[in-house]
Amino acid sequence: MFKNGFFSSFPSFRDWQPLPIGLFFVVLIASFLVLLMPEEQGISGLNSPIEGQTVPRTIFARVEFETIDFAKTAEEKNAVASVTPDYYTLNVQETARLFEVFQRFCNEICNFTADSKPEYSSTFSAAGLYTKISAENFKYLQIVLSDRSFREEFLTRVEKRILTQGIFSDSQIGLLSAVRPVYVAQNTTEKALSFGPFQKVNVLSKEKAAREIIDLLLMQYRSDVPEKALVFRTVLRHELTSLFAGGNVVADILRTEQEKHQAKEKVTPRMRTFYRGDRLLTKENKLSEADLQLLDDYRTALSKERKHKASWTVLMQRCALVVILMLFTVMYLRNVHPHIMEQRRVFFAISVVTIVALVVNQQSGVFFRFLSSETNILPIFIFLCLPLALPSLLLGSVFGYRAAVFSGLYISGVTAIALDNSFPVFLSGLFLNGIAGFVIRNSSDYKKFFMLSFLVITITNFFLGMIFILSDFSLTADFQLIKDAAALSLLTGLVTPILALVILFLLETFFDVSSTMSYISLTDRNHPLLKRLQQEAPGTYHHCERVASIAEKAAGQLGVNPLLVQACALFHDIGKLANPTLFTENTSDDNPNPHASLTPEESVRIIRSHVSYGLELARKYKLKSPLCKAIAQYHGTDFISFFYNQAKQQNPDLTLDESDFRYEGPLPMDKEMVLLCLADCSEAIAQSMPRLTRETLTEKITAAFQTKLNNGQLDQAKITSAELWAIRDSFVSSLCAMSHVRIAYPSFPKTENKD
């Protein structure tokens, strides 16, 4: 069912070798360790906080949690307290004094005569009232109050209805709220009488008390002239108002505060939600009671989050995601770059880069949290501080763009999972690995590599930072945020390529891998081996130069690394230094056939040995492995037909083993090796033609390519027919340009100087 389906992409375990399997598990374990690495609490220095303590570092929320919003709760409590009733109480002594004065005033009126003197020196007296109203009105007032039963009833009603109810002074009325009820507690009855909420003018005041007393008197007062009653009312009200000016009600401050406190305690605290990345406390601030409560709630939320992350369900989910990423990476490498699986040293180098990149990203996250707490940079910018482009820079310059991008995406995915499934981290890794790997894939020198990496990482990070600032509605795109994003982008853009260059140097030193930049040194014609080739085998050196020239041009059209192809072409024939004169390109007119004195078997042995001796020289001079591969593969298992036929002619009855007349191989596989193999034979064909024309050269090179195909020399080559014929056309064009015939310069007759 799955024979030709999706699962056919996965490698069979029978094809695996112990080292790749072991390295995959090492990388997987390293990924798990990154996921399971405990996070720092983020509240160090505040394990036992006290009020007034200085905050040692800015703290940002790592989990979503709720805490009491002290500001809103206090605001609501104050609002409740503002409508809580004001409590007042009767001043018993003042009430008794006012009643005594009023009772005395009534008695004085009853007993007053025109020639009598006041018994008390007081402004509130019958004598004073006598001078202010008419004698007729005063006389009638005496008659009314002289009625014993009325006076007793009148005084009782004044005491109960006016004084016991309470009278507010002007100063008290000015302090009363128009919307808050007022309660007066009567000490005599221990009963609270409600007077509100009323408008201030409706609260019982000295004027209202005076009017009610006058109304009680006027019930008995009769006058035929209304103006007299008005004068009587006005004068008596003035007197009574002066009597009640101080009132007999005092504020019960203790009771009022108790009631307000109880009302505040009944208010349900308002809660505030903090989200990931919100600033909780700022460095150098002093801890308040609200801050202590916030820290306590945050610590509780962190504890719950840690338990949640430590649960088997969450751990299995995160590990499953990593395993899926690993399986797709293996599938990709197996199908697109199978040679990586076959080269232990290369595969080991990629595994080391992956592990190092995972650890570096994890530690960069720790560094960012420290930096954020010290500088108040928002945690949302953590993706700007991670060297997510590091694997792409390293692998892209060594193993190619596609391998670099896919490995970079794996590392970005694991890092994003480790950082609580951070989407910005994964998206940033996607962009950075794709763009950086593409830009630096053909960097020819370290300076260009550094500058391109710096610009790509800085610009991409800043662009992504601005996108997340604008897309997060909780943030305001102020200058400080833009400045933080720019600073982090510059920092990461500077550190990542430096780190990449250091690790790249270590990889090239200890793992025998080569970057594009390292091939520059190998194309230097002053290399000791190339200098020897120039001096000891000039014909071979000239051949290598021509092969390098035509192969480099074709490499550019084929999409492979031209510098690698050029370096391989320059060194592919260094083995001929063992016996330079036995190869035709180094022969002279004095010895046109150095093999004349040798048997075909000896000649074949010498010719074949230049491959093994070339590998020996390559190891001695510590050439990179791609060059060693080129030396070993460019002849493949080609058949040396010339000496085979010569041996057959000399010994027609002898059965010859064809394997003795073949190169040992292996067959060329990579496009670079195929290109070198074809360039070598094409250049030799061009050199063997006495008169070179495009048509003839095309015909011969086509035949040579076809022979290679028929003999199985390209069976393992990763090349298409279209690419093969594109290579042929490039070779023909280059070789024709190299072998063009110049126009002969005309000769001019000599002229004699007659002077």
Secondary structure, DSSP 8 states (H G I E B T S, - for coil): --TTSGGGGS--GGG--HHHHHHHHHHHHHHHHHHHS----S-TT-SS--TT-B-SS-EE-SS-EEEE-HHHHHHHHHHHHHTS-EEEEE-HHHHHHHHHHHHHHHHHHHH--TT---SS--SSSHHHHHTTS-HHHHHHHHHHHH-HHHHHHHHHHIIIIIITT--B-HHHHHH--SSS-EEEEETTTTEEEE--S--GGGS-BHHHHHHHHHHHHHTT---S-HHHHHHHHHHHHHHHHHHTTT-SEEE-HHHHHHHHHHHHHTS---EEEE-TT-EEE-TT-B--HHHHHHHHHHHHHHHHHHHHHTSHHHHHHHHHHHHHHHHHHHHHHHHH-HHHHH-HHHHHHHHHHHHHHHHHHHHHHHHHHHHHHHH---GGGGGGSS-TTHHHHHHHTTT-HHHHHHHHHHHHHHHHHHTTS-HHHHHHHHHHHHHHHHHHTT--SHHHHHHHHHHHHHHHHHHHHHHHHHH-TTS---HHHHHHHHHHHHHHHHHHHHHHHHHHHHHHHHS----TTHHHHHT-TTSHHHHHHHHH-HHHHHHHHHHHHHHHHHHHHHTS-HHHHHHHHHHTTGGGGSSGGGSGGG-BTTBS-TTTTS-HHHHHHHHHHHHHHHHHHHHHTT--HHHHHHHHHTTTT-B-HHHHHHHHHH-TTS---GGGGB-------SHHHHHHHHHHHHHHHHHH-SS--HHHHHHHHHHHHHHHHHTTTTTT----HHHHHHHHHHHHHHHHHHT----------------
